[in-house]
């Protein structure tokens, strides 16, 4: 059963009146922010607009990569648009996040995910002709997710310049745009045992340490 009279649903109306998922739960409408049907919505648990909140549906394997350390893969194939997992961790305000830049591989700046479509640009591989629509974005007061001490399988997903996943901001249990859930989706059809990766959104000469010095990092993704 899908959304009941979804054209009148307040959750769907917030994202332009178009469902972001198809009937298989695949993501087909990339947006800066997606509102899933929340606890106040009258639609059933089987609603097409309740995907990420249902949790992880696939069984991952954490494996050791000689060059990059721990990584994540799946034993079976993954269709484009499939929900993978949430990037979970400790929620930090800006000043605290700046203090923790020594382990910035585990820091996810939510504001970057609003402003940079490259992080959710995998839509073209899911539905090539699907339009991207916009909604309100956060200009300031955003938060950063730190997965160093607290996290889930998402903390082991490595960077790639040609990623297999993309990040999407999703709200369903509250409406504070500064603190969306960051969800990872398949950006393409992923074959069995291929490593799952996403783009960390690093920009050359624009990543700084706590002292303001430019940080240099080696890229081991072997795709560029």
Backbone as a chain_set.jsonl record, in Angstrom:
{"seq": "XXXXXXXXXXXXXXXXXXXXXXXXXXXXXXXXXXXXXXXXXXXXXXXXXXXXXXXXXXXXXXXXXXXXXXXXXXXXXXXXXXXXXXXXXXXXXXXXXXXXXXXXXXXXXXXXXXXXXXXXXXXXXXXXXXXXXXXXXXXXXXXXXXXXXXXXXXXXXXXXXXXXXXXXXXXXXXXXXXXXXXXXXXXXXXXXXXXXXXXXXXXXXXXXXXXXXXXXXXXXXXXX", "coords": {"N": [[0.851, -1.185, 0.0], [0.565, 2.212, -0.854], [1.152, 5.755, -0.464], [-1.617, 7.339, 0.953], [-3.766, 9.336, -0.806], [-1.585, 10.964, -1.59], [-0.995, 13.354, -2.832], [-2.108, 15.304, -1.272], [-0.741, 15.123, 1.038], [1.07, 16.53, 3.695], [3.794, 16.118, 4.104], [4.777, 15.333, 1.6], [4.069, 17.564, 0.145], [5.907, 19.442, 1.035], [8.162, 18.892, -0.401], [7.711, 19.606, -3.005], [5.54, 18.184, -3.988], [6.07, 15.754, -5.182], [6.788, 12.333, -4.935], [9.807, 11.086, -3.518], [10.667, 8.493, -3.821], [10.31, 5.345, -5.606], [7.892, 2.641, -6.098], [9.347, 0.486, -5.29], [10.97, 1.376, -3.351], [13.225, 2.662, -4.208], [15.362, 5.446, -4.61], [14.504, 8.266, -6.478], [14.276, 10.973, -6.888], [16.337, 13.384, -6.498], [17.109, 15.809, -4.057], [17.924, 18.834, -2.219], [16.929, 18.476, 0.339], [14.911, 15.988, 1.784], [11.669, 15.229, 2.872], [10.483, 12.659, 4.668], [7.514, 10.744, 5.391], [6.392, 11.392, 8.579], [5.984, 10.666, 12.174], [3.599, 11.996, 12.738], [2.165, 11.843, 10.462], [-0.593, 10.428, 8.713], [-0.417, 8.276, 7.045], [0.156, 4.746, 6.3], [2.557, 2.358, 7.805], [3.624, 1.043, 5.612], [3.837, 2.911, 3.667], [5.046, 4.478, 0.676], [6.676, 6.606, 1.121], [8.196, 6.171, 3.346], [11.105, 5.166, 3.882], [13.979, 5.355, 4.616], [13.688, 5.441, 7.392], [12.951, 2.908, 8.001], [15.197, 1.471, 8.348], [18.326, -0.42, 7.906], [18.471, -2.723, 5.231], [20.107, -4.551, 4.049], [22.851, -6.892, 4.263], [25.973, -6.154, 5.31], [29.532, -6.422, 4.65], [32.375, -5.901, 6.498], [35.587, -5.191, 5.567], [39.188, -5.511, 5.205], [41.228, -3.215, 3.6], [44.264, -2.992, 1.984], [45.503, -0.563, 1.264], [43.755, 1.471, 2.111], [42.696, 0.848, 4.561], [39.968, -0.148, 6.684], [36.984, -1.113, 4.969], [33.762, -1.186, 3.249], [31.531, -3.547, 1.861], [29.108, -5.4, -0.114], [27.685, -8.62, -0.328], [25.946, -9.349, -2.348], [24.345, -8.079, -5.375], [23.444, -4.592, -5.691], [20.717, -2.602, -6.428], [20.4, 0.479, -8.317], [19.686, 3.481, -6.554], [18.965, 2.313, -4.171], [18.452, 2.338, -0.636], [21.137, 2.547, 1.586], [22.531, 3.04, 4.161], [22.445, 5.039, 7.178], [24.564, 7.856, 7.819], [25.82, 7.884, 10.76], [26.503, 9.419, 13.947], [28.15, 11.503, 16.422], [26.611, 14.592, 17.086], [27.785, 17.748, 16.308], [28.359, 21.197, 17.162], [29.543, 24.071, 15.286], [32.022, 25.217, 16.316], [33.065, 23.209, 17.982], [33.39, 21.188, 16.112], [35.4, 22.273, 14.498], [37.495, 22.126, 16.269], [38.067, 19.469, 16.275], [39.409, 18.674, 13.966], [41.574, 17.029, 13.506], [40.869, 14.42, 13.048], [39.41, 14.484, 10.623], [38.454, 12.809, 8.627], [36.301, 11.483, 9.549], [34.392, 13.36, 9.935], [31.382, 14.865, 8.978], [30.137, 17.495, 7.332], [27.108, 18.887, 7.524], [26.05, 21.124, 6.225], [27.55, 21.359, 3.874], [26.475, 19.28, 2.445], [23.969, 20.226, 1.828], [24.569, 22.306, 0.089], [26.167, 21.413, -2.003], [25.612, 19.85, -4.854], [26.987, 17.717, -5.929], [27.286, 15.728, -4.096], [24.892, 14.421, -4.017], [24.508, 13.808, -6.604], [24.229, 11.432, -7.97], [21.816, 10.802, -9.025], [21.409, 10.813, -11.811], [22.192, 8.344, -12.652], [20.264, 6.774, -11.614], [17.691, 7.58, -12.483], [17.743, 8.849, -15.432], [16.329, 11.002, -16.709], [15.037, 12.321, -14.73], [13.94, 15.205, -12.989], [15.639, 17.534, -10.802], [14.497, 19.034, -7.895], [14.204, 21.88, -5.744], [14.388, 22.894, -2.278], [13.98, 24.63, 0.85], [17.129, 25.691, 2.16], [19.904, 25.498, 4.46], [21.574, 28.276, 5.629], [23.223, 29.119, 7.692], [24.388, 28.172, 11.003], [24.528, 25.427, 10.952], [25.231, 21.897, 11.548], [27.755, 19.394, 12.363], [28.521, 15.991, 11.765], [30.158, 13.665, 13.724], [31.853, 10.725, 13.527], [33.833, 9.38, 14.884], [34.005, 8.355, 17.577], [31.412, 7.478, 18.079], [29.127, 5.714, 16.113], [28.028, 3.977, 13.115], [27.874, 1.394, 10.607], [28.348, 3.135, 8.529], [30.584, 4.682, 9.097], [32.757, 3.306, 8.163], [32.763, 3.508, 5.442], [34.581, 4.3, 2.645], [36.278, 7.076, 0.945], [35.848, 8.006, -2.508], [36.794, 9.237, -5.703], [35.185, 8.608, -7.761], [32.461, 7.74, -6.809], [30.324, 5.069, -5.524], [28.122, 5.507, -4.047], [25.81, 8.066, -2.885], [25.138, 10.965, -0.865], [22.275, 11.967, 0.955], [20.197, 14.379, 2.407], [17.768, 13.874, 4.889], [14.649, 14.285, 6.529], [12.453, 13.177, 9.073], [11.623, 12.67, 11.698], [11.679, 15.056, 13.013], [11.689, 18.643, 12.395], [13.837, 20.334, 12.081], [15.947, 21.875, 10.03], [18.652, 22.188, 10.286], [19.666, 19.903, 11.305], [19.519, 17.383, 9.741], [19.005, 13.88, 8.966], [21.693, 12.146, 7.548], [21.684, 10.278, 4.78], [22.827, 7.445, 2.975], [22.756, 6.426, -0.381], [22.576, 4.099, -3.14], [24.312, 5.02, -6.006], [24.41, 3.901, -8.44], [23.993, 0.796, -10.263], [25.302, -1.644, -8.313], [27.696, -4.119, -8.409], [28.164, -7.465, -6.96], [30.358, -7.632, -4.149], [31.751, -5.297, -4.755], [33.415, -2.451, -3.521], [31.787, -0.165, -1.347], [31.483, 3.282, -1.65], [31.704, 6.851, -1.068], [31.794, 10.35, -2.007], [33.919, 12.413, -0.235], [33.877, 15.104, -0.408], [36.097, 16.765, -0.294], [38.073, 19.617, -1.07], [40.792, 20.623, -2.995], [43.412, 22.284, -1.362], [41.653, 23.558, 0.342], [41.088, 22.456, 2.74], [41.549, 22.612, 6.126], [43.64, 22.497, 9.101], [43.317, 22.605, 12.742], [44.882, 24.781, 13.324], [44.733, 26.426, 11.201], [46.24, 25.795, 9.0], [46.798, 24.554, 5.69], [45.777, 21.315, 4.889], [47.295, 18.361, 3.666], [46.386, 15.555, 1.835], [46.625, 12.161, 0.873], [45.225, 10.472, -1.911], [43.724, 7.384, -2.295], [41.955, 6.128, -3.95], [42.21, 5.373, -6.571], [40.868, 6.084, -8.92], [41.228, 8.342, -10.367]], "CA": [[0.0, 0.0, 0.0], [1.37, 3.408, -0.944], [0.66, 6.923, 0.246], [-3.027, 7.598, 0.772], [-3.982, 10.706, -1.263], [-0.298, 11.587, -1.306], [-0.951, 14.717, -3.345], [-2.532, 16.193, -0.2], [0.093, 14.858, 2.208], [1.912, 17.68, 4.015], [5.201, 15.731, 3.958], [5.094, 15.356, 0.172], [3.928, 18.942, -0.317], [7.125, 20.174, 1.382], [9.215, 18.596, -1.384], [7.239, 19.898, -4.348], [4.413, 17.353, -4.392], [6.519, 14.551, -5.885], [7.418, 11.342, -4.067], [11.215, 10.882, -3.859], [10.935, 7.064, -4.0], [9.336, 4.586, -6.379], [7.184, 1.636, -5.304], [10.328, -0.476, -4.773], [11.786, 2.04, -2.342], [14.428, 3.239, -4.819], [15.366, 6.909, -4.626], [14.457, 8.718, -7.867], [14.146, 12.424, -6.951], [17.36, 14.012, -5.651], [16.766, 17.141, -3.58], [18.766, 19.213, -1.079], [16.332, 17.939, 1.559], [13.712, 15.17, 1.595], [10.82, 14.981, 4.036], [9.725, 11.415, 4.681], [6.322, 10.786, 6.234], [6.804, 11.272, 9.969], [5.049, 10.051, 13.119], [2.315, 12.694, 12.735], [1.488, 11.584, 9.188], [-1.598, 9.378, 8.875], [-0.218, 7.174, 6.108], [0.547, 3.514, 7.0], [3.992, 2.035, 7.816], [4.03, 0.569, 4.287], [3.835, 4.063, 2.758], [6.231, 4.59, -0.175], [7.506, 7.709, 1.595], [8.867, 5.767, 4.586], [12.163, 4.256, 3.438], [15.168, 5.39, 5.479], [13.323, 5.191, 8.787], [12.763, 1.467, 8.18], [16.485, 0.9, 8.713], [19.156, -1.138, 6.937], [17.841, -3.944, 4.724], [21.114, -5.421, 3.446], [23.885, -7.361, 5.19], [27.262, -5.686, 4.831], [30.764, -7.048, 5.105], [33.483, -4.991, 6.772], [36.805, -5.883, 5.155], [40.419, -4.718, 5.321], [41.869, -2.82, 2.36], [45.675, -2.764, 2.316], [45.879, 0.837, 1.088], [42.838, 2.428, 2.731], [42.175, 0.398, 5.849], [38.681, -0.829, 6.658], [36.026, -0.702, 3.957], [32.453, -1.841, 3.302], [30.999, -4.086, 0.614], [27.923, -6.239, 0.043], [27.936, -9.88, -1.024], [25.059, -9.442, -3.503], [24.231, -6.843, -6.142], [22.586, -3.553, -5.117], [20.138, -1.785, -7.497], [20.506, 1.937, -8.209], [18.682, 4.151, -5.746], [18.674, 1.59, -2.931], [18.944, 2.899, 0.62], [22.247, 1.76, 2.126], [22.577, 3.226, 5.611], [22.608, 6.41, 7.64], [25.867, 8.212, 8.373], [25.472, 8.203, 12.147], [27.604, 9.83, 14.8], [27.908, 12.557, 17.412], [26.256, 15.851, 16.437], [28.634, 18.81, 16.854], [28.244, 22.561, 16.682], [30.67, 24.444, 14.431], [33.284, 25.425, 17.032], [33.578, 21.919, 18.435], [33.825, 20.459, 14.918], [36.686, 22.838, 14.098], [38.506, 21.662, 17.22], [38.325, 18.047, 16.061], [39.811, 18.456, 12.579], [42.662, 16.05, 13.378], [40.254, 13.2, 12.52], [38.323, 14.985, 9.791], [37.912, 11.777, 7.749], [35.053, 11.013, 10.153], [33.504, 14.505, 10.094], [30.499, 15.136, 7.841], [29.527, 18.816, 7.478], [25.766, 18.809, 6.945], [25.814, 22.264, 5.335], [28.12, 21.036, 2.568], [25.574, 18.376, 1.754], [22.892, 21.046, 1.29], [25.012, 23.264, -0.912], [26.949, 20.803, -3.076], [24.835, 18.797, -5.499], [27.81, 16.573, -6.327], [27.15, 14.676, -3.102], [23.704, 13.634, -4.315], [24.37, 13.876, -8.043], [24.096, 10.114, -8.565], [20.472, 10.602, -9.541], [21.413, 10.566, -13.246], [22.345, 6.911, -12.856], [19.063, 6.119, -11.125], [16.641, 7.928, -13.418], [18.451, 9.883, -16.188], [15.531, 12.152, -17.103], [14.306, 12.854, -13.577], [14.378, 16.544, -12.608], [15.937, 17.812, -9.4], [13.798, 20.206, -7.408], [14.865, 22.422, -4.567], [13.587, 23.311, -1.138], [14.754, 25.517, 1.693], [18.423, 25.19, 2.599], [20.436, 26.133, 5.656], [22.671, 29.178, 5.32], [24.15, 29.165, 8.82], [23.927, 27.442, 12.17], [24.466, 23.999, 10.694], [25.946, 20.991, 12.438], [28.664, 18.412, 11.779], [28.417, 14.657, 12.35], [31.468, 13.083, 14.019], [31.683, 9.279, 13.712], [35.054, 8.788, 15.437], [33.729, 7.59, 18.794], [30.071, 6.905, 18.008], [28.72, 5.614, 14.724], [27.534, 2.685, 12.638], [28.651, 0.893, 9.476], [28.681, 4.245, 7.649], [31.905, 5.238, 9.417], [33.773, 2.529, 7.451], [32.648, 3.731, 3.999], [35.721, 5.106, 2.214], [36.136, 8.077, -0.114], [36.26, 7.735, -3.885], [36.521, 10.317, -6.648], [34.095, 8.073, -8.587], [31.786, 6.961, -5.769], [29.176, 4.211, -5.827], [27.017, 5.991, -3.224], [25.722, 9.503, -2.689], [24.535, 11.339, 0.415], [21.021, 12.704, 0.842], [19.633, 14.847, 3.667], [16.392, 13.406, 5.081], [13.977, 14.557, 7.795], [11.192, 12.465, 9.286], [11.23, 12.652, 13.105], [11.64, 16.443, 13.473], [11.692, 19.538, 11.238], [14.964, 21.261, 12.172], [16.765, 21.673, 8.836], [20.078, 22.204, 10.632], [20.061, 18.589, 11.809], [18.9, 16.277, 9.014], [19.702, 12.599, 8.897], [22.452, 12.0, 6.305], [21.449, 8.918, 4.315], [23.608, 7.034, 1.81], [22.013, 5.656, -1.375], [23.359, 3.597, -4.276], [24.296, 5.944, -7.137], [24.453, 3.088, -9.65], [23.871, -0.631, -9.983], [26.579, -2.048, -7.721], [27.845, -5.577, -8.474], [28.586, -8.107, -5.714], [31.715, -7.483, -3.613], [32.374, -4.012, -5.057], [33.45, -1.614, -2.331], [30.861, 0.957, -1.277], [32.232, 4.514, -1.413], [31.06, 8.116, -1.419], [32.748, 11.444, -2.137], [34.027, 13.146, 1.028], [33.721, 16.528, -0.72], [37.303, 17.542, -0.049], [38.509, 20.493, -2.152], [42.238, 20.823, -2.882], [43.864, 23.522, -0.727], [40.577, 24.187, 1.112], [40.89, 21.692, 3.969], [42.489, 23.197, 7.075], [43.695, 21.915, 10.434], [42.835, 23.505, 13.788], [45.753, 25.961, 13.359], [44.517, 27.2, 9.989], [47.155, 25.376, 7.942], [46.218, 23.681, 4.675], [46.124, 19.909, 5.087], [47.547, 17.574, 2.469], [45.95, 14.174, 2.002], [46.826, 11.288, -0.28], [44.004, 9.797, -2.352], [44.025, 5.998, -2.643], [40.786, 5.512, -4.58], [42.67, 4.81, -7.852], [39.897, 6.329, -9.987], [41.54, 9.568, -11.083]], "C": [[0.887, 1.235, 0.0], [0.795, 4.536, -0.115], [-0.815, 7.109, -0.06], [-3.217, 9.069, 0.411], [-2.711, 11.526, -1.077], [-0.184, 12.998, -1.836], [-1.346, 15.743, -2.299], [-1.681, 16.023, 1.059], [1.037, 16.032, 2.452], [3.386, 17.368, 3.826], [5.636, 15.812, 2.498], [5.012, 16.776, -0.37], [5.186, 19.755, -0.045], [8.241, 19.961, 0.368], [8.68, 18.702, -2.807], [6.126, 19.01, -4.848], [4.785, 16.089, -5.133], [7.194, 13.6, -4.906], [8.875, 11.129, -4.467], [11.562, 9.435, -4.167], [9.903, 6.434, -4.934], [8.74, 3.484, -5.507], [8.112, 0.55, -4.763], [11.212, 0.122, -3.68], [13.072, 2.627, -2.883], [14.289, 4.755, -4.89], [15.442, 7.404, -6.065], [14.333, 10.234, -8.002], [15.148, 13.073, -5.998], [16.972, 15.442, -5.314], [17.756, 17.534, -2.48], [18.248, 18.641, 0.235], [15.061, 17.177, 1.211], [12.98, 15.043, 2.924], [10.129, 13.637, 3.849], [8.502, 11.593, 5.583], [6.723, 10.492, 7.677], [5.75, 10.659, 10.86], [3.685, 10.719, 13.143], [1.527, 12.467, 11.448], [0.567, 10.374, 9.346], [-1.41, 8.205, 7.918], [0.331, 5.95, 6.846], [2.054, 3.287, 6.991], [4.51, 1.582, 6.457], [4.073, 1.681, 3.248], [5.145, 4.13, 1.971], [7.18, 5.679, 0.313], [8.092, 7.439, 2.983], [9.931, 4.725, 4.221], [13.32, 4.223, 4.43], [14.844, 5.019, 6.916], [13.056, 3.719, 9.067], [14.076, 0.762, 8.506], [17.173, 0.15, 7.588], [18.494, -2.455, 6.541], [18.844, -4.932, 4.136], [22.169, -5.783, 4.491], [25.256, -7.018, 4.626], [28.399, -6.574, 5.326], [31.8, -5.954, 5.316], [34.772, -5.739, 6.457], [37.997, -4.938, 5.227], [41.019, -4.498, 3.948], [43.3, -2.419, 2.684], [46.047, -1.292, 2.249], [45.04, 1.785, 1.939], [42.289, 1.993, 4.084], [40.838, -0.301, 5.691], [37.761, -0.247, 5.597], [34.749, -1.515, 4.087], [32.082, -2.35, 1.914], [29.8, -4.973, 0.94], [28.116, -7.471, -0.819], [27.087, -10.042, -2.275], [25.037, -8.119, -4.255], [23.255, -5.889, -5.457], [22.035, -2.704, -6.257], [20.339, -0.291, -7.247], [19.373, 2.501, -7.363], [18.368, 3.472, -4.436], [19.223, 2.334, -1.715], [20.005, 1.973, 1.191], [22.284, 1.859, 3.648], [22.612, 4.714, 5.918], [24.062, 6.635, 8.045], [25.604, 8.737, 9.781], [26.707, 8.605, 12.938], [27.171, 10.882, 15.797], [27.654, 13.873, 16.686], [27.0, 17.002, 17.11], [28.234, 20.167, 16.312], [29.567, 22.955, 16.02], [31.997, 24.552, 15.177], [33.892, 24.11, 17.497], [34.073, 21.102, 17.249], [35.184, 20.956, 14.447], [37.803, 22.352, 15.012], [38.915, 20.223, 16.949], [38.83, 17.721, 14.653], [40.956, 17.465, 12.412], [42.15, 14.719, 12.835], [39.128, 13.552, 11.559], [37.788, 13.973, 8.784], [36.568, 11.269, 8.264], [34.051, 12.147, 10.372], [32.686, 14.72, 8.829], [29.787, 16.455, 8.115], [28.181, 18.811, 6.767], [25.515, 19.944, 5.969], [26.402, 22.024, 3.954], [27.183, 20.155, 1.771], [24.358, 19.105, 1.21], [23.345, 21.796, 0.042], [25.741, 22.663, -2.091], [26.191, 19.629, -3.669], [25.654, 17.598, -5.909], [27.67, 15.423, -5.348], [25.896, 13.845, -3.315], [23.432, 13.639, -5.81], [24.248, 12.535, -8.719], [22.737, 9.851, -9.153], [20.468, 10.262, -11.02], [21.573, 9.093, -13.564], [21.112, 6.129, -12.411], [17.912, 6.333, -12.091], [17.14, 9.101, -14.25], [17.638, 11.127, -16.488], [14.788, 12.799, -15.944], [14.835, 14.23, -13.206], [14.739, 16.613, -11.143], [15.194, 19.073, -9.004], [14.442, 20.647, -6.111], [13.87, 22.699, -3.456], [14.482, 24.172, -0.281], [16.059, 24.898, 2.138], [18.892, 25.991, 3.806], [21.627, 26.995, 5.287], [23.684, 29.236, 6.459], [23.573, 28.344, 9.969], [23.838, 25.949, 11.971], [25.33, 23.2, 11.65], [26.861, 20.064, 11.639], [28.482, 17.087, 12.508], [29.823, 14.092, 12.513], [31.28, 11.604, 14.359], [32.919, 8.604, 14.297], [34.743, 7.864, 16.609], [32.391, 6.862, 18.739], [29.647, 6.849, 16.546], [28.157, 4.244, 14.401], [28.394, 2.248, 11.458], [29.081, 2.018, 8.536], [30.061, 4.821, 7.891], [33.016, 4.512, 8.668], [33.712, 2.71, 5.935], [33.729, 4.712, 3.569], [35.349, 6.125, 1.147], [36.489, 7.486, -1.47], [35.929, 8.946, -4.736], [35.444, 9.907, -7.651], [33.258, 7.157, -7.692], [30.644, 6.098, -6.285], [27.942, 4.63, -5.038], [26.957, 7.512, -3.266], [24.921, 9.792, -1.425], [23.319, 12.219, 0.195], [20.537, 13.104, 2.229], [18.163, 14.458, 3.756], [15.902, 13.81, 6.467], [12.725, 13.702, 7.897], [10.716, 12.524, 10.738], [11.271, 14.03, 13.76], [11.739, 17.316, 12.232], [12.799, 20.579, 11.304], [15.924, 20.984, 11.016], [18.262, 21.691, 9.134], [20.582, 20.814, 10.988], [19.361, 17.452, 11.056], [19.654, 14.971, 9.244], [20.432, 12.561, 7.554], [22.381, 10.535, 5.891], [22.273, 8.634, 3.059], [22.767, 6.121, 0.928], [22.954, 5.177, -2.479], [23.2, 4.549, -5.459], [24.28, 5.214, -8.473], [24.142, 1.649, -9.264], [25.236, -1.14, -9.521], [26.686, -3.569, -7.74], [28.299, -6.163, -7.142], [30.063, -7.852, -5.409], [32.42, -6.193, -4.024], [32.316, -3.13, -3.81], [32.455, -0.459, -2.445], [31.637, 2.207, -0.881], [31.341, 5.724, -1.662], [32.123, 9.209, -1.434], [32.753, 12.263, -0.852], [33.935, 14.661, 0.837], [34.919, 17.37, -0.292], [37.621, 18.375, -1.288], [39.987, 20.783, -1.942], [42.548, 22.22, -2.355], [42.748, 24.257, 0.021], [40.205, 23.366, 2.344], [41.971, 22.12, 4.951], [42.488, 22.435, 8.399], [43.257, 22.958, 11.459], [43.676, 24.772, 13.916], [45.607, 26.829, 12.12], [45.439, 26.846, 8.847], [46.453, 24.436, 6.967], [46.703, 22.251, 4.887], [46.302, 19.224, 3.74], [47.155, 16.13, 2.739], [46.223, 13.397, 0.721], [45.516, 10.591, -0.613], [44.379, 8.401, -2.838], [42.878, 5.325, -3.397], [41.108, 4.929, -5.95], [41.662, 4.993, -8.975], [40.193, 7.597, -10.764], [43.05, 9.754, -11.177]], "O": [[1.852, 1.308, 0.761], [0.038, 4.302, 0.828], [-1.219, 7.041, -1.221], [-2.883, 9.953, 1.2], [-2.729, 12.614, -0.501], [0.637, 13.773, -1.348], [-0.977, 16.913, -2.403], [-1.897, 16.727, 2.046], [1.724, 16.481, 1.534], [4.158, 18.244, 3.433], [6.725, 16.298, 2.193], [5.792, 17.154, -1.243], [5.506, 20.666, -0.809], [9.168, 20.767, 0.289], [9.127, 17.988, -3.704], [5.788, 19.067, -6.03], [3.907, 15.409, -5.666], [8.066, 14.006, -4.138], [9.159, 11.003, -5.659], [12.63, 9.161, -4.714], [8.774, 6.913, -5.046], [9.044, 3.399, -4.317], [7.723, -0.219, -3.883], [12.096, -0.551, -3.151], [13.93, 3.049, -2.109], [13.216, 5.275, -5.197], [16.344, 7.008, -6.804], [14.287, 10.741, -9.123], [14.842, 13.287, -4.825], [16.552, 16.199, -6.189], [18.367, 16.659, -1.867], [19.03, 18.353, 1.141], [14.232, 17.658, 0.438], [13.587, 14.785, 3.963], [9.282, 13.492, 2.968], [8.467, 12.486, 6.431], [7.327, 9.457, 7.959], [4.727, 10.18, 10.371], [2.701, 10.086, 13.526], [0.361, 12.85, 11.353], [0.91, 9.412, 10.032], [-2.169, 7.238, 7.975], [0.917, 6.101, 7.918], [2.767, 3.958, 6.244], [5.7, 1.717, 6.172], [4.32, 1.418, 2.071], [6.218, 3.876, 2.516], [8.359, 5.678, -0.041], [8.442, 8.371, 3.707], [9.658, 3.525, 4.255], [13.608, 3.181, 5.017], [15.638, 4.356, 7.583], [12.946, 3.315, 10.225], [14.076, -0.406, 8.894], [16.673, 0.089, 6.465], [18.018, -3.205, 7.392], [18.465, -6.041, 3.761], [22.353, -5.069, 5.477], [25.65, -7.535, 3.581], [28.255, -7.354, 6.268], [32.069, -5.167, 4.408], [35.023, -6.806, 7.017], [37.835, -3.72, 5.302], [41.29, -5.449, 3.215], [43.526, -1.592, 3.567], [46.82, -0.812, 3.078], [45.55, 2.79, 2.435], [41.491, 2.713, 4.685], [40.596, -0.969, 4.686], [37.757, 0.961, 5.355], [34.655, -2.416, 4.921], [32.294, -1.663, 0.914], [29.514, -5.26, 2.103], [28.653, -7.38, -1.923], [27.461, -10.792, -3.177], [25.646, -7.145, -3.816], [22.355, -6.318, -4.736], [22.824, -2.126, -7.003], [20.436, 0.145, -6.1], [18.233, 2.044, -7.453], [17.578, 3.997, -3.652], [20.32, 2.89, -1.759], [19.804, 0.762, 1.274], [22.089, 0.861, 4.341], [22.786, 5.541, 5.023], [24.718, 5.725, 8.552], [25.213, 9.89, 9.964], [27.82, 8.178, 12.63], [25.979, 11.123, 15.992], [28.397, 14.231, 15.772], [26.874, 17.215, 18.316], [27.822, 20.29, 15.159], [30.579, 22.269, 16.171], [33.004, 24.023, 14.707], [35.106, 23.922, 17.412], [35.074, 20.395, 17.365], [36.03, 20.159, 14.041], [38.939, 22.187, 14.568], [40.0, 19.802, 17.352], [38.683, 16.586, 14.201], [41.28, 17.093, 11.285], [42.911, 13.968, 12.227], [38.03, 13.003, 11.651], [36.771, 14.234, 8.142], [35.786, 10.693, 7.507], [32.978, 11.924, 10.932], [33.238, 14.753, 7.729], [28.944, 16.541, 9.008], [28.126, 18.738, 5.539], [24.825, 19.744, 4.97], [25.815, 22.443, 2.956], [27.107, 20.274, 0.548], [23.764, 18.657, 0.229], [22.604, 21.907, -0.934], [25.923, 23.342, -3.102], [26.128, 18.551, -3.077], [25.087, 16.549, -6.212], [27.903, 14.269, -5.709], [25.82, 12.704, -2.86], [22.29, 13.494, -6.246], [24.169, 12.485, -9.947], [22.51, 8.787, -9.728], [19.611, 9.498, -11.464], [21.143, 8.634, -14.622], [20.934, 4.969, -12.783], [17.232, 5.381, -12.476], [16.986, 10.248, -13.831], [18.2, 12.222, -16.521], [13.999, 13.721, -16.148], [16.048, 14.418, -13.114], [14.217, 15.851, -10.329], [15.259, 20.079, -9.711], [15.143, 19.873, -5.459], [12.66, 22.732, -3.679], [15.631, 24.422, -0.645], [16.105, 23.711, 2.461], [18.332, 27.04, 4.123], [22.589, 26.505, 4.696], [24.881, 29.386, 6.213], [22.433, 27.884, 9.916], [23.151, 25.263, 12.728], [26.067, 23.762, 12.46], [26.76, 19.961, 10.417], [28.31, 17.062, 13.727], [30.592, 14.044, 11.552], [30.633, 11.266, 15.35], [33.046, 7.382, 14.219], [35.176, 6.711, 16.623], [32.249, 5.767, 19.283], [29.794, 7.832, 15.82], [27.85, 3.454, 15.293], [29.533, 2.696, 11.329], [30.073, 1.875, 7.82], [30.655, 5.395, 6.978], [34.118, 5.048, 8.546], [34.523, 2.129, 5.214], [33.786, 5.833, 4.073], [34.283, 6.064, 0.535], [37.321, 6.584, -1.572], [34.912, 9.606, -4.524], [34.856, 10.76, -8.315], [33.338, 5.934, -7.808], [30.073, 6.363, -7.343], [26.837, 4.166, -5.322], [27.93, 8.169, -3.636], [24.127, 8.965, -0.975], [23.334, 13.112, -0.652], [20.473, 12.268, 3.13], [17.398, 14.68, 2.817], [16.63, 13.699, 7.453], [12.013, 13.523, 6.909], [9.514, 12.437, 10.986], [10.936, 14.162, 14.937], [11.861, 16.794, 11.123], [12.706, 21.613, 10.641], [16.632, 19.977, 11.021], [19.057, 21.249, 8.305], [21.788, 20.568, 10.976], [18.676, 16.639, 11.677], [20.81, 14.976, 9.668], [19.848, 12.909, 6.527], [22.94, 9.662, 6.554], [22.397, 9.492, 2.185], [22.146, 5.172, 1.407], [24.0, 5.78, -2.719], [22.079, 4.851, -5.867], [24.151, 5.843, -9.523], [24.04, 1.323, -8.081], [26.212, -1.069, -10.267], [25.849, -4.246, -7.144], [28.775, -5.425, -6.279], [30.904, -7.859, -6.307], [33.585, -6.005, -3.675], [31.292, -3.07, -3.129], [32.305, 0.143, -3.508], [32.366, 2.197, 0.11], [30.344, 5.633, -2.378], [33.227, 9.012, -0.928], [31.708, 12.754, -0.425], [33.918, 15.412, 1.813], [34.772, 18.548, 0.033], [37.464, 17.907, -2.416], [40.398, 21.149, -0.84], [42.011, 23.213, -2.845], [42.877, 25.447, 0.306], [39.135, 23.556, 2.923], [43.162, 22.011, 4.659], [41.494, 21.815, 8.777], [42.87, 24.068, 11.091], [43.242, 25.738, 14.543], [46.278, 27.854, 11.997], [45.432, 27.523, 7.819], [45.618, 23.623, 7.365], [47.9, 22.01, 5.046], [45.555, 19.478, 2.796], [47.547, 15.551, 3.753], [46.068, 13.924, -0.381], [44.782, 10.17, 0.281], [45.251, 8.251, -3.694], [42.825, 4.098, -3.479], [40.366, 4.081, -6.447], [41.592, 4.167, -9.885], [39.49, 7.908, -11.726], [43.516, 10.738, -11.75]]}, "num_chains": 1, "name": "protein.A"}
